[in-house]
Amino acid sequence: MSAVLIAAQVLAGLVTFVCLHELGHVLMARRYGDRSARFTLLGRRNGAWIVATTHTTLADTDSWPGVKVALAGPLFTRLLAEGLGLMLVLGLTPAVARPFVLTVFLLSRTDFWLYTLRDFAAGYLARRSLPGRDIADAVRGGAALVGRSQGQLFALLLSVSTLDLIVGWPRLAATLTGGSL
């Protein structure tokens, strides 16, 4: 397979992953009644370029539906990773499409952990406001709703996402090397 074809598949996998992540937000928003929920892959808003953002009336995380919409992107892709990993391990992916599927799988498999780590470091430790950041929004809203500190919720999400990554490491390795479960 040529390097150009592999590069094109990796790029297509990245775009597909971003679309699937945003689709998770949209599906959750629609589940809670926002029929106008949609996402923009690339566009302009207030004179600035935006890449992959979801438009929903449930973007405010002062309610449980808003918190769930914020979490839905990373959790949707995490669930998707299980199906893709199984397809890869069982050899159900044609060799010609393997770079594409592997790209979507790797990004989906690490999405929840990477979002949590990034939002914890930038939003909590560095005390930078991160509006529109999935995990930071969910933690901010969830902390107010359950009466806990943001630090406690970040600690919980970091623990869960890290444990998920560690426990899933053998399967991740098997998927990447074409081995068995």
N, C-alpha and C positions, 0 to 999 in steps of 0.2 A: 504494500500500500504506500502511495507516495506521501511525502511530508506535507504537501499542499492539501491533499485530501484529509489527512489527519488534523491539520491545523483548522481547516474549514469545519470539520466535525466537532472539534473542541469549542470553537467559537459558537457554532449552532447549539451545542450542549449548554454553554453558558447562558445564551439568550433563552433557551427553553427552560432552564432551571429558574431564572429570574421570573419568567412568566408563570411558572407553576407555583413559585413562592407567593407571588401577588395573587394568583388565583385562590390560594388558601384563604387569604384575607377576604376576598370578594365572596367566596362561598359562605364563610361564616357570617359576614354582614347580611347576606341575603337570607340566611337561615333566621336571622333576627329581624327580618322584615324590611331591610333596606333594598328595595328592588332596583334602585338606581346605582347601586355599588358597581364600580368598574375600576380598571387600572389603566395607567398610561405607562407604556414602556419607555418612550422618549418624547419629551415635549417641552414647552416653555410655560412658566407660570410666574407672573409678576416680573417679567423680564429676565428670569433666571432659567437655565436649563435644568430639567428634572429627569432623572432616570429611575424608572420603575417605582411608581407610587400608586397607592390605592386611594380612590376617592370614595368616601362613604360618610353617611351622616352619623355613623357610630365610631368615628375616630376619637371622640372624647372618652378617655378611660375612667370617667367618674362613675361608671356603672359596670356590672359584670359583663353584659354584652360587649361593651367597648374593650374591656380587658381581653375577652375571648377573641375578638377580632384582631387585636394586636398580637396575640400568641399564635393565631391560626396559620400564618405564613410559615414560620419555622417548624411548627408541629406537623403541618401538612406535608412539607418536603421530607421531614424525618420519617413519616409513615410511608411515603412514596419510595424512600430509599430501601425499605425492606423488600418491596416487590421487585425493584430493579436489581437488588443484590441477589435475590433468589433466581431471577432470570439469568444473570451473569454466571452464577455458580452452576446452575443446571445446564448451561450451554444453550439456552433458548435465544440467544442474541446472535444474529449472523455476524461473522467475522468482519464484514465490511462496515457494520454499524457499531462495532465494539468501542471505538474511541468516543463516539457520541454518547452512548449509553453509560460508559465509564465516567465521563465528565459529569453528566447529570447525576449519576449515583454518588460520586465523591462529594460534590457540592451539597447534595441533599442530605447525605449522611452526616456531614459536619456542620450543617447550617445552624441547628439549634445551639450547639456548643459554641460556635464562633460568634453568633449574635450575642449570646449571654456573656461571653468573655469580653467582647468589645464594649457592650453597653455598661458592663460593670466597671471596666477600666476607665472609659471615657466619661461615662455619666455619673458614676458613683465615686470612684476614687479621685478623679480629676475634677469632680464637681462642675462639669460642663452640662448645660442644658441640652438635651438631645430630643427635642420634639420630633415625632415621626419615626422614632427608633423603636422597633417592635418590643424588645424585651424591656427597655427602659420605660416605655409607656405603660406596659403591663405591670411592672413593678411599682411604678409611681401610683397608678390607679388602684392596684391590688392592696398596697400598703394602707391606703386610706380606707378601703372597704373592709379590711379584716382587722384594722387597728394594730398592725405590726410595723416595724421600721423597714425602710427600704433595704437596709443592710441585711436584715433577717431574710427577706424574700430573695435578695440576690444570692445570699449564701445557700438557700434552698435550691434555687435554680442552677447555680454553679455546681452544687453537689450532684443533683439529678442528671444534668447534662454531661458532666465529667464521668460519672458512674456509667451512664449509657454508652459513652465513647469507649471506656475501658472494657466493659463487659462485651461490647460488640467488636472489640479489636480482632479476635480470632476469625470472625466471619468477614470482617473488612479485609484482612490479610488473604483469606481464602478467595474472596471475590477478586482482589487485585491480581493474584497469582494464577487464577483459574483452577484453584484446588477445590477440595470438597469441604463441606461444613464440618 
